[in-house]
């Protein structure tokens, strides 16, 4: 019974880290995971998500191209995209990747970076570093008593 609960806790932390990396590390503290267990379960989920998105990014682009309506003329500037353009120009790839694990979402951040021409190896290495940073920050903040998850 105890082993089943432990496996369920591992699965919940892993699955939470497929999209974003802050709740999983925060849950690792009450689950009693060590720092290295927390890193293994959270970062492996994030890296799997990033790898799958990179592997299928070309197919996603083709699918989006077939689903979205074809434009006959050149599209004009859209005012609601101004903040995204300003952010990309100011912070670029590293800004997007730094915020990907906690704000943007790993699949979306990885896909956007690949779509904008960044190499796969560079994306994965940067994603790994950012996920380790955010997971560690969330884990140690929870350990010190900062409540990230209301229960």
KOLLUMFI-228025 format. One line per 5 residues: number of its first residue (from 0); for each residue x, y, z of N, C-alpha, C. Coordinates in Angstrom, 1 decimal, padded with zeros to 4 digits. Example, Ala and Ser with C-alpha at 12.3 -4.5 7.8 and 13.67 -1.06 7.14 Angstrom:
0 = 013.2/-005.7/007.8/012.3/-004.5/007.8/013.2/-003.3/007.8  012.8/-002.2/007.1/013.7/-001.1/007.1/012.9/000.0/007.9
***
This chain:
0 = 000.8/-001.2/000.0/000.0/000.0/000.0/000.9/001.3/000.0  001.9/001.3/000.8/002.8/002.4/000.9/003.5/002.7/-000.4  003.9/001.6/-001.1/004.6/001.7/-002.4/003.6/002.3/-003.5  002.4/001.9/-003.4/001.4/002.4/-004.4/001.2/003.9/-004.2  001.1/004.3/-002.9/001.0/005.8/-002.6/002.2/006.5/-003.1
5 = 003.4/006.0/-002.9/004.7/006.6/-003.3/004.7/006.7/-004.9  004.3/005.7/-005.6/004.2/005.7/-007.0/003.2/006.7/-007.5  002.1/006.8/-006.8/001.1/007.8/-007.2/001.6/009.2/-007.0  002.4/009.5/-005.9/003.0/010.8/-005.7/004.0/011.1/-006.8  004.8/010.1/-007.2/005.8/010.3/-008.2/005.1/010.7/-009.5
10 = 004.0/010.0/-009.9/003.3/010.2/-011.1/002.6/011.6/-011.1  002.1/012.0/-009.9/001.5/013.3/-009.9/002.5/014.4/-010.1  003.6/014.3/-009.5/004.7/015.3/-009.6/005.2/015.3/-011.1  005.4/014.2/-011.6/005.9/014.0/-013.0/004.9/014.7/-014.0  003.6/014.3/-013.9/002.6/014.8/-014.8/002.4/016.3/-014.6
15 = 002.5/016.9/-013.4/002.4/018.3/-013.3/003.5/019.0/-013.9  004.7/018.4/-014.0/005.9/019.0/-014.6/005.9/018.9/-016.1  005.0/018.2/-016.7/004.9/018.2/-018.2/004.6/019.5/-018.8  003.8/020.3/-018.1/003.4/021.6/-018.6/004.2/022.8/-017.9  004.2/022.8/-016.6/004.9/023.9/-015.9/005.6/023.3/-014.7
20 = 006.7/024.0/-014.3/007.5/023.5/-013.2/007.6/024.4/-012.0  006.5/024.3/-011.2/006.6/025.0/-009.9/005.7/024.3/-008.9  004.6/023.7/-009.3/003.7/023.0/-008.4/004.3/021.7/-008.0  004.9/021.0/-009.0/005.5/019.7/-008.7/006.6/019.8/-007.6  007.5/020.7/-007.7/008.5/020.8/-006.7/007.9/021.2/-005.3
25 = 006.9/022.1/-005.4/006.2/022.5/-004.1/005.5/021.3/-003.5  005.0/020.4/-004.3/004.3/019.2/-003.7/005.4/018.2/-003.2  006.6/018.2/-003.8/007.6/017.3/-003.4/008.0/017.4/-001.9  007.8/018.6/-001.3/008.2/018.8/000.1/007.2/018.0/001.0  005.9/018.2/000.9/005.0/017.4/001.8/005.1/015.9/001.5
30 = 005.4/015.6/000.2/005.5/014.2/-000.1/006.7/013.5/000.5  007.7/014.3/001.0/008.9/013.8/001.6/010.0/013.5/000.6  009.9/014.0/-000.6/011.0/013.7/-001.6/012.3/014.5/-001.2  013.4/013.8/-001.4/014.7/014.5/-001.3/014.8/015.5/-002.4  015.8/016.4/-002.3/016.1/017.4/-003.4/016.3/016.6/-004.7
35 = 017.1/015.6/-004.7/017.5/014.9/-005.9/016.3/014.1/-006.5  015.5/013.6/-005.6/014.3/012.9/-006.1/013.4/013.9/-006.8  013.2/015.1/-006.2/012.4/016.1/-006.7/012.9/016.6/-008.1  014.2/016.7/-008.2/014.8/017.1/-009.5/014.6/016.1/-010.5  014.8/014.8/-010.2/014.6/013.7/-011.1/013.2/013.7/-011.7
40 = 012.2/013.7/-010.8/010.8/013.6/-011.2/010.3/014.8/-012.0  010.7/016.0/-011.5/010.2/017.2/-012.2/011.0/017.5/-013.5  012.3/017.5/-013.5/013.0/017.8/-014.7/012.8/016.8/-015.7  012.7/015.5/-015.4/012.4/014.5/-016.4/011.1/014.7/-017.1  010.1/015.1/-016.3/008.8/015.4/-016.9/008.9/016.6/-017.9
45 = 009.6/017.6/-017.5/009.8/018.8/-018.3/010.6/018.5/-019.6  011.6/017.7/-019.4/012.5/017.4/-020.6/011.7/016.4/-021.6  010.9/015.5/-021.0/010.1/014.7/-021.9/009.1/015.5/-022.7  008.5/016.4/-022.1/007.6/017.3/-022.8/008.3/018.1/-023.8  009.4/018.7/-023.5/010.2/019.4/-024.5/010.7/018.6/-025.7
50 = 011.1/017.4/-025.4/011.6/016.5/-026.4/010.4/016.1/-027.4  009.3/015.8/-026.8/008.1/015.4/-027.7/007.7/016.5/-028.6  007.6/017.7/-028.0/007.2/018.9/-028.8/008.3/019.2/-029.9  009.6/019.1/-029.6/010.6/019.3/-030.6/010.5/018.2/-031.7  010.2/017.0/-031.3/010.1/015.9/-032.3/009.0/016.1/-033.2
55 = 007.9/016.6/-032.7/006.7/016.8/-033.6/006.5/018.2/-034.0  007.4/019.1/-033.8/007.2/020.5/-034.1/006.9/020.8/-035.6  007.6/020.0/-036.5/007.4/020.2/-037.9/006.0/019.8/-038.2  005.5/018.7/-037.7/004.2/018.2/-037.9/003.1/019.1/-037.4  003.4/019.7/-036.2/002.5/020.7/-035.6/002.4/021.9/-036.5
60 = 003.5/022.4/-037.1/003.5/023.5/-038.0/002.7/023.2/-039.3  002.9/022.0/-039.8/002.1/021.6/-041.0/000.6/021.5/-040.7  000.3/020.9/-039.5/-001.1/020.8/-039.1/-001.7/022.2/-038.9  -001.0/023.1/-038.3/-001.5/024.5/-038.1/-001.7/025.2/-039.5  -000.8/024.9/-040.4/-000.9/025.5/-041.7/-002.1/025.0/-042.5
65 = -002.5/023.7/-042.2/-003.7/023.2/-042.9/-005.0/023.7/-042.2  -004.9/023.8/-040.9/-006.1/024.2/-040.1/-006.5/025.7/-040.2  -005.4/026.5/-040.3/-005.7/027.9/-040.3/-006.0/028.4/-041.7  -006.9/029.3/-041.9/-007.3/029.8/-043.2/-006.1/030.4/-044.0  -006.1/030.2/-045.3/-005.0/030.7/-046.1/-005.3/032.2/-046.3
70 = -004.2/033.0/-046.3/-004.4/034.4/-046.5/-003.9/034.7/-048.0  -004.7/035.5/-048.6/-004.4/035.9/-050.0/-003.3/037.0/-050.1  -003.4/037.9/-049.1/-002.5/039.1/-049.1/-001.6/039.0/-047.9  -000.7/039.9/-047.9/000.2/040.0/-046.7/-000.6/040.5/-045.5  -000.4/039.8/-044.4/-001.2/040.3/-043.2/-000.6/041.6/-042.7
75 = -001.5/042.4/-042.2/-001.0/043.7/-041.6/-000.6/043.5/-040.1  -000.1/044.5/-039.5/000.3/044.4/-038.1/-000.9/044.3/-037.2  -000.9/043.4/-036.3/-002.0/043.2/-035.3/-001.6/043.9/-034.0  -002.4/044.8/-033.5/-002.0/045.6/-032.3/-001.9/044.7/-031.1  -002.7/043.6/-031.0/-002.6/042.7/-029.8/-001.3/041.9/-029.7
80 = -000.6/041.9/-030.8/000.7/041.1/-030.8/001.9/042.0/-030.5  001.6/043.3/-030.3/002.7/044.3/-030.0/003.5/043.9/-028.7  002.8/043.5/-027.6/003.5/043.2/-026.4/004.4/042.0/-026.6  004.0/041.0/-027.4/004.8/039.8/-027.6/006.0/040.2/-028.5  005.8/041.0/-029.5/006.9/041.4/-030.3/007.9/042.3/-029.5
85 = 007.4/043.2/-028.6/008.3/044.0/-027.8/009.1/043.1/-026.8  008.4/042.1/-026.3/009.1/041.1/-025.3/010.2/040.4/-026.1  009.9/039.8/-027.3/010.9/039.1/-028.0/012.1/039.9/-028.4  011.8/041.1/-028.9/012.9/042.0/-029.2/013.8/042.4/-028.1  013.2/042.6/-026.9/013.9/043.0/-025.7/014.7/041.8/-025.1
90 = 014.1/040.7/-025.0/014.7/039.6/-024.2/015.1/038.4/-025.1  014.4/038.2/-026.2/014.8/037.2/-027.2/014.6/035.7/-026.6  015.4/034.8/-027.2/015.3/033.4/-026.8/015.4/033.2/-025.3  016.4/033.8/-024.7/016.7/033.5/-023.3/015.6/034.0/-022.4  015.0/035.1/-022.8/013.8/035.6/-022.0/012.6/034.7/-022.1
95 = 012.4/034.2/-023.3/011.2/033.2/-023.4/011.5/031.9/-022.7  012.7/031.4/-022.8/013.1/030.1/-022.2/013.1/030.3/-020.6  013.5/031.4/-020.1/013.6/031.6/-018.7/012.2/031.6/-018.1  011.2/032.1/-018.8/009.8/032.1/-018.4/009.0/030.9/-018.7  009.5/030.1/-019.6/008.8/028.9/-020.1/008.3/028.0/-019.0
100 = 009.2/027.6/-018.1/008.8/026.6/-017.1/007.7/027.1/-016.1  007.6/028.4/-015.9/006.6/028.8/-014.9/005.5/029.7/-015.5  005.7/030.4/-016.5/004.6/031.3/-017.0/004.0/030.8/-018.4  004.9/030.6/-019.3/004.5/030.3/-020.7/003.9/028.9/-020.9  004.6/028.0/-020.3/004.3/026.6/-020.4/005.3/025.9/-021.3
105 = 005.8/024.8/-020.9/006.9/024.1/-021.6/006.6/023.8/-023.0  005.5/023.2/-023.3/005.2/022.9/-024.8/005.2/024.1/-025.6  004.5/025.1/-025.2/004.3/026.4/-026.0/005.7/027.1/-026.1  006.4/027.2/-025.0/007.7/027.9/-025.1/008.7/027.2/-026.0  008.7/025.9/-025.9/009.6/025.1/-026.8/009.2/025.2/-028.3
110 = 007.9/025.1/-028.5/007.4/025.2/-029.9/007.7/026.5/-030.5  007.5/027.6/-029.7/007.7/029.0/-030.2/009.2/029.1/-030.5  010.1/028.7/-029.7/011.5/028.8/-029.9/011.9/028.0/-031.1  011.4/026.8/-031.3/011.7/026.0/-032.5/011.2/026.7/-033.7  010.0/027.2/-033.6/009.3/027.9/-034.8/010.1/029.1/-035.2
115 = 010.8/029.8/-034.3/011.5/031.0/-034.6/013.0/030.7/-035.0  013.3/029.4/-035.2/014.6/029.0/-035.8/015.7/028.7/-034.8  015.4/028.5/-033.5/016.5/028.1/-032.6/016.7/026.7/-032.7  018.0/026.3/-032.6/018.4/024.9/-032.7/017.9/024.0/-031.6  017.6/022.8/-031.9/017.0/021.8/-030.9/017.9/021.6/-029.7
120 = 019.2/021.5/-029.9/020.1/021.2/-028.8/020.1/022.4/-027.9  020.2/023.6/-028.4/020.2/024.8/-027.6/018.9/025.0/-026.8  017.8/024.6/-027.4/016.5/024.7/-026.7/016.5/023.7/-025.5  017.0/022.5/-025.7/016.9/021.5/-024.7/017.9/021.8/-023.6  019.1/022.3/-023.9/020.1/022.6/-022.8/019.5/023.8/-022.0
125 = 019.0/024.8/-022.7/018.5/025.9/-022.0/017.3/025.6/-021.1  016.4/024.7/-021.7/015.2/024.2/-020.9/015.7/023.5/-019.7  016.7/022.7/-019.8/017.2/021.9/-018.6/017.6/022.8/-017.5  018.4/023.8/-017.9/019.0/024.8/-016.9/017.9/025.6/-016.3  016.9/026.0/-017.1/015.8/026.8/-016.5/014.9/026.0/-015.6
130 = 014.7/024.8/-016.0/013.8/023.9/-015.2/014.5/023.5/-013.9  015.8/023.3/-013.9/016.5/023.0/-012.6/016.5/024.3/-011.7  016.6/025.4/-012.3/016.6/026.7/-011.5/015.2/026.9/-010.9  014.1/026.8/-011.7/012.8/027.1/-011.2/012.3/026.0/-010.2  012.7/024.7/-010.5/012.3/023.6/-009.6/013.0/023.8/-008.3
135 = 014.3/024.1/-008.3/015.0/024.3/-007.1/014.5/025.5/-006.3  014.2/026.6/-006.9/013.6/027.8/-006.3/012.3/027.4/-005.6  011.4/026.7/-006.3/010.1/026.4/-005.8/010.3/025.4/-004.6  011.2/024.4/-004.7/011.4/023.4/-003.7/011.9/024.1/-002.4  012.9/024.9/-002.5/013.5/025.5/-001.3/012.6/026.6/-000.8
140 = 011.8/027.3/-001.6/010.9/028.3/-001.1/009.8/027.5/-000.2  009.4/026.4/-000.7/008.4/025.6/000.0/009.0/025.1/001.3  010.2/024.6/001.2/010.9/024.1/002.4/011.1/025.2/003.5  011.3/026.4/003.1/011.5/027.5/004.0/010.1/028.0/004.6  009.0/027.5/004.1/007.7/027.9/004.6/006.9/028.8/003.7
145 = 007.4/029.1/002.6/006.7/030.0/001.6/005.6/029.1/001.0  004.4/029.4/001.1/003.3/028.5/000.7/002.9/028.9/-000.8  003.4/028.0/-001.7/003.0/028.2/-003.1/001.7/027.6/-003.5  001.3/026.6/-002.8/000.1/025.9/-003.1/-000.9/026.0/-001.9  -002.0/026.7/-002.0/-003.0/026.7/-000.9/-003.6/025.4/-000.8
150 = -003.7/024.9/000.5/-004.4/023.7/000.7/-005.4/023.8/001.8
***
